[in-house]
Amino acid sequence: MISAFGAVLFVFILVTALAAAVLRDILAVIIISGAYSLGMALFYAFLLAPDVAMTEAAIGAGVTTLLLLLTVTRTVRQDHNRAIERPNVPALLVCGGFLIVLLMTVAEFPVVGDPAIAWDNPAITQYYIDNAYKDTGVKNAVTAVLAGYRGFDTFGEAMVVFLAGMAALLVLKRGVFTNE
Amino acid sequence: MSDAEGERGLSAYTESQIIMTTVRLVAPFSLTYGLFLMFHSADSSGGGFQGGAIAGATVLMIAFAFGIGPTRDWVKNQTLVVMTAGGVAMFALIGLIPMLFGDAFLAHPVFKTELGIKTKYALEGVEILGIAPIVAGIVTGLFFVIASGFTAEEEEVATDD
């Protein structure tokens, strides 16, 4: 049912996620989050979503880790007498309850790659599969949908990325990204 | 060089022969891979966002290995501004051209019917000229901005308006 690779990957992701949540040393948490993101990137590739995997590897594991490292070099590293955070009982109860609710939905999920999956919106999905190449001449249906059919969405997303950079300049009260 | 020494984010740099050699080997490949993802996004997985992110991350990698200060001096602010603002402008421009022919914003098939340009090239134009430079520029810019940090003491008085 689940391959050995998938099982090892799942355990790795679970362990790194838990470690990132309970460790007290921020530097350790940043490094472990990077490892977690790399595991998630492999997991997306494992689920046959290479586009998402590449983004997760570059942004999640690479850029975010570097940005967090840059930020943490500006702080003072604290000496911890305990390595592990003491659990907050109310938060643990809420998260535990939420986890149980989420796990209950897992049974309803279709098997990955099952051709008989009922899609969310079968008419539109089938339209893209049938017409994407004919309409756009693009073999990668993901690109056809993102840049073609849903180009307006993508324009908005590109604007969000652009504005994120502008917002960082504004918040840090700087006029330039690098030196003039 | 001397002006960078006061900033703690930059002085945290330690020269490492291992990291420098590794980055020197990996950087050409990662940049090529980023460009491949941009230019080949129409026919295989990838796209402007992924390609731009990997190309941008290559600059971060170089900065990580060879020091943020020298890399920041090497990358011109103008380059990043032209990339990001130019990317937004190119995306909008490609979207506006169909409106000249009375069709909707971003109606790419117009390129084929009115101008004889394959629809595919309009999509690739959006990916390569629009999204990729925006993402690469912002990833690089964000890194340098955060590396230089917030200099509160010199701006504190001026913000009183």
Chai-1 contact restraints between the chains, C-beta under 6 A:
chainA,res_idxA,chainB,res_idxB,connection_type,confidence,min_distance_angstrom,max_distance_angstrom,comment,restraint_id
A,P50,B,S45,contact,1.0,0.0,6.0,A-B,restraint_1
A,D51,B,S45,contact,1.0,0.0,6.0,A-B,restraint_2
A,M54,B,Q50,contact,1.0,0.0,6.0,A-B,restraint_3
A,T55,B,Q50,contact,1.0,0.0,6.0,A-B,restraint_4
A,A58,B,A53,contact,1.0,0.0,6.0,A-B,restraint_5
A,A58,B,I54,contact,1.0,0.0,6.0,A-B,restraint_6
A,A58,B,A57,contact,1.0,0.0,6.0,A-B,restraint_7
A,I59,B,A53,contact,1.0,0.0,6.0,A-B,restraint_8
A,G62,B,A57,contact,1.0,0.0,6.0,A-B,restraint_9
A,V63,B,A57,contact,1.0,0.0,6.0,A-B,restraint_10
A,V63,B,V139,contact,1.0,0.0,6.0,A-B,restraint_11
A,L66,B,L60,contact,1.0,0.0,6.0,A-B,restraint_12
A,L67,B,I146,contact,1.0,0.0,6.0,A-B,restraint_13
A,L70,B,G9,contact,1.0,0.0,6.0,A-B,restraint_14
A,L70,B,I146,contact,1.0,0.0,6.0,A-B,restraint_15
A,L70,B,A147,contact,1.0,0.0,6.0,A-B,restraint_16
A,T73,B,G9,contact,1.0,0.0,6.0,A-B,restraint_17
A,T73,B,A12,contact,1.0,0.0,6.0,A-B,restraint_18
A,R74,B,R8,contact,1.0,0.0,6.0,A-B,restraint_19
A,R74,B,G9,contact,1.0,0.0,6.0,A-B,restraint_20
A,T136,B,T119,contact,1.0,0.0,6.0,A-B,restraint_21
A,T136,B,L123,contact,1.0,0.0,6.0,A-B,restraint_22
A,G137,B,K118,contact,1.0,0.0,6.0,A-B,restraint_23
A,G137,B,T119,contact,1.0,0.0,6.0,A-B,restraint_24
A,G137,B,K120,contact,1.0,0.0,6.0,A-B,restraint_25
A,V138,B,A42,contact,1.0,0.0,6.0,A-B,restraint_26
A,V138,B,K120,contact,1.0,0.0,6.0,A-B,restraint_27
A,V138,B,L123,contact,1.0,0.0,6.0,A-B,restraint_28
A,K139,B,D43,contact,1.0,0.0,6.0,A-B,restraint_29
A,N140,B,A42,contact,1.0,0.0,6.0,A-B,restraint_30
A,T143,B,S41,contact,1.0,0.0,6.0,A-B,restraint_31
A,T143,B,A42,contact,1.0,0.0,6.0,A-B,restraint_32
A,T143,B,G47,contact,1.0,0.0,6.0,A-B,restraint_33
A,A147,B,L123,contact,1.0,0.0,6.0,A-B,restraint_34
A,A147,B,V126,contact,1.0,0.0,6.0,A-B,restraint_35
A,A147,B,E127,contact,1.0,0.0,6.0,A-B,restraint_36
A,G148,B,H108,contact,1.0,0.0,6.0,A-B,restraint_37
A,G148,B,L123,contact,1.0,0.0,6.0,A-B,restraint_38
A,G151,B,L106,contact,1.0,0.0,6.0,A-B,restraint_39
A,F152,B,L106,contact,1.0,0.0,6.0,A-B,restraint_40
A,F155,B,F91,contact,1.0,0.0,6.0,A-B,restraint_41
A,A158,B,F91,contact,1.0,0.0,6.0,A-B,restraint_42
A,A158,B,I131,contact,1.0,0.0,6.0,A-B,restraint_43
A,A158,B,I134,contact,1.0,0.0,6.0,A-B,restraint_44
A,V161,B,I134,contact,1.0,0.0,6.0,A-B,restraint_45
A,V161,B,V135,contact,1.0,0.0,6.0,A-B,restraint_46
A,V161,B,I138,contact,1.0,0.0,6.0,A-B,restraint_47
A,F162,B,T84,contact,1.0,0.0,6.0,A-B,restraint_48
A,F162,B,V88,contact,1.0,0.0,6.0,A-B,restraint_49
A,F162,B,I134,contact,1.0,0.0,6.0,A-B,restraint_50
A,G165,B,I138,contact,1.0,0.0,6.0,A-B,restraint_51
A,G165,B,G141,contact,1.0,0.0,6.0,A-B,restraint_52
A,G165,B,L142,contact,1.0,0.0,6.0,A-B,restraint_53
A,A168,B,L142,contact,1.0,0.0,6.0,A-B,restraint_54
A,A168,B,V145,contact,1.0,0.0,6.0,A-B,restraint_55
A,L172,B,V145,contact,1.0,0.0,6.0,A-B,restraint_56
A,L172,B,F150,contact,1.0,0.0,6.0,A-B,restraint_57
A,K173,B,E155,contact,1.0,0.0,6.0,A-B,restraint_58
A,V176,B,N77,contact,1.0,0.0,6.0,A-B,restraint_59
A,F177,B,N77,contact,1.0,0.0,6.0,A-B,restraint_60
A,F177,B,L80,contact,1.0,0.0,6.0,A-B,restraint_61
A,F177,B,G141,contact,1.0,0.0,6.0,A-B,restraint_62
A,F177,B,F144,contact,1.0,0.0,6.0,A-B,restraint_63
A,F177,B,V145,contact,1.0,0.0,6.0,A-B,restraint_64
A,T178,B,R72,contact,1.0,0.0,6.0,A-B,restraint_65
A,T178,B,V75,contact,1.0,0.0,6.0,A-B,restraint_66
A,T178,B,N77,contact,1.0,0.0,6.0,A-B,restraint_67
A,T178,B,F144,contact,1.0,0.0,6.0,A-B,restraint_68
A,N179,B,R72,contact,1.0,0.0,6.0,A-B,restraint_69
A,N179,B,D73,contact,1.0,0.0,6.0,A-B,restraint_70
A,E180,B,N77,contact,1.0,0.0,6.0,A-B,restraint_71
